[in-house]
């Protein structure tokens, strides 16, 4: 006898699941972590320094979370983080790869050191953490979700950010490649491409009156995005509501790419 499918809003619930969010100390990561907790997940908040403020925000709203110091430039971090999360919260089934750094310099002045630092955190660590996370899911024959945080610079070249653009462009391709191999295992791999968001990474752009004006003129929504604008997207991609969604990069950009 067949059973009726869950009501649509119930399919967005994440009760009983454990989610890891990297770069969870502020901005986009903090907002996405709060949304996952509100949807019912137990959230592992990972950041270079333990994200106490994000944890306090979630707990004040009766969400469940734990904090983890995780320096993703250290190649031993992925395995240690997964072990620590499993021990404290249970085996994770959702991974949000949000941690990232940016180095601004003209192409002719962009150093090897800055290039390597950006690639290490924004690309290599994402691949390794995702691979190790997926291995554990496969060993348990458990479904899961990997959500990468891409960028408008996954589509465009940008200015004065060659390393960041290269990493975010590669991340969009990596999302597709991993989806192709992991979808048969019940692991959905997708990405979110935030538009121009009001975060620490864009403070220099917003402080430059000419650049700020030119950016706003390009955005049909006529405003910078806020971290909360990503909350619906991350819950959707983490939930059963997106069960048949594999390998996409979802822009959340106020219409920037449509312009």
C-alpha positions, 0 to 999 in steps of 0.5 A, spaced: 500 500 500 502 506 497 503 512 502 501 519 501 507 524 500 509 528 505 506 535 505 510 540 501 512 544 507 514 538 511 519 536 505 523 542 507 524 540 515 531 538 517 529 534 523 534 529 526 539 531 521 546 534 522 549 540 518 556 542 518 557 550 515 564 552 514 565 560 515 560 560 520 562 566 524 559 571 521 555 574 514 553 569 509 555 563 514 552 565 520 545 566 516 545 560 513 547 556 519 541 559 523 536 558 517 538 550 517 537 550 525 530 553 524 528 548 519 530 543 525 537 541 523 543 540 529 548 545 526 556 544 527 558 551 526 566 551 524 570 557 523 577 559 524 576 561 531 570 558 534 563 562 532 561 563 539 556 569 537 553 565 531 552 559 537 548 564 541 544 567 536 541 560 534 541 557 542 537 564 543 532 561 538 532 554 541 536 551 536 541 546 537 548 547 535 556 546 537 562 550 535 568 547 532 575 551 531 577 549 524 582 552 520 581 550 513 588 552 510 591 546 515 590 540 510 589 535 517 582 539 518 577 536 514 578 529 517 579 532 524 572 536 523 568 530 521 570 526 527 569 531 532 562 533 529 560 526 529 562 525 536 559 531 539 552 531 534 552 525 530 554 523 523 553 529 519 548 529 512 549 536 510 555 540 508 555 547 506 562 549 504 562 557 505 568 558 508 572 563 503 578 568 503 579 574 498 585 577 496 585 584 491 590 586 487 591 587 479 593 581 475 600 584 474 601 585 482 597 579 484 602 575 488 604 567 488 602 567 495 596 570 495 594 566 489 596 559 493 592 562 499 586 563 496 586 556 492 588 552 498 581 555 502 576 556 496 578 550 492 582 545 495 579 544 502 572 544 499 574 538 495 577 535 500 572 536 505 567 534 500 570 528 498 571 525 505 564 527 507 561 523 501 566 517 503 563 517 510 556 517 507 557 512 502 560 507 507 553 508 511 549 508 505 546 514 507 543 520 503 546 527 504 547 534 501 553 538 499 552 545 498 558 549 495 558 557 496 560 559 489 559 567 486 557 571 481 565 570 479 563 563 477 560 566 471 564 573 470 571 575 470 571 581 475 576 586 477 582 585 481 581 578 484 584 573 479 585 568 484 578 568 487 575 568 480 579 562 478 577 558 484 570 560 484 569 558 477 572 552 478 568 551 484 562 551 479 565 546 475 567 541 481 559 542 483 557 539 476 563 533 476 561 531 483 554 531 482 555 526 476 558 521 480 555 522 487 548 522 485 547 515 484 549 514 491 543 519 494 548 525 495 546 531 492 551 536 490 549 543 488 551 550 489 549 557 491 552 563 487 550 569 492 550 576 488 553 582 491 552 581 498 553 586 504 558 583 508 566 584 510 568 581 503 565 587 499 566 593 504 571 596 500 566 596 494 561 599 498 565 604 501 567 606 494 562 611 492 563 610 484 563 602 484 557 602 489 553 606 484 555 602 478 553 596 482 547 598 484 545 601 477 546 593 475 542 590 480 534 590 478 532 589 485 536 596 486 539 594 493 545 590 496 543 583 498 543 581 505 545 574 508 538 573 510 537 572 502 540 566 502 536 562 507 531 560 503 536 557 498 540 553 503 534 550 506 531 548 500 538 545 497 539 541 504 532 538 504 528 533 501 524 538 497 530 538 492 531 531 492 531 531 484 536 537 484 543 535 482 549 539 479 546 546 479 549 553 481 543 557 483 544 565 483 541 569 489 543 575 486 537 580 485 537 579 478 544 581 476 545 576 471 539 577 468 541 584 466 
